[in-house]
Amino acid sequence: MYAVLVGIIWLGIAAALDMPAMLKQKSKKDLSAFVVFGLAGLMLHAAHGFRLPFPSPLEFVRFFAIGGK
């Protein structure tokens, strides 16, 4: 549970530091990429904190390189 709280705190700090500049410059692509990658990272961090099994990124590479074997 603490891993999720730590992830939320880190994402909040990063958002507080980076998002005002992105909003001021009206860079919507950067803002959307920041939100998508931030939430994806938070979900992976939470899954790791709850000790949920998830495959290695190498498995995805093998899946696409070999053709779904």
N, C-alpha and C positions, 0 to 999 in steps of 0.2 A: 504494500500500500504506500510505503514511503517513496518507492521508486516513481510512482505516478505523481505524487505531490512534488517531488524534486523536478520531474519533467515539466510539470505545469509551471512551476516557478521559473525554470530556465527559459521556457518559451515565453512567459510573460515578460521577463527581463529583456529578452531579445526583441520582442515586439515593442516594448516601451522605448527601446533605443533606436530601432530601425524604421518603424512604421510612420512616425511623424514626418520624417524627411520624404518618405515615399508618397505620403498623402499630399504634402506641400508641392512636390514636383509633379503630381498627378500621373505617376508611372504605374498604371493599372496592371500591366503585365508583370512587373517586378513584385507588386503587392500580391497578386494572385499566386505567383510561384512561391513566394514566401509563406503564404498561408497553407498552400497544398503540401509543400515539403515539411513545414513545421508540424502540421497535424499528422502527416504520415510518420514522421520521426517520433512524435508523441505516442502514437498508437503502437509502434514497434517497441518503444521504451516501456510502455505499460504492459505489453505482452511479455516482455522479458522479465519485468518485475513480478508479474503474476505467475511466472514459470510456465507459461503456455508453450507448447512445442510449435515451432515454426521452422520451415526448411532454410537451409543455408542458401545464400545468393548464388553459390556455385551450382546448386541444383537447377536453378532457373536458366543459367547459362548452358548447362548440359542439355536441358530440355529443348531449348531453341537451336542449339548448335547441332545436335544429333537428329532432331526432328521428332520429338515427342516420345522417345523411348523410355 
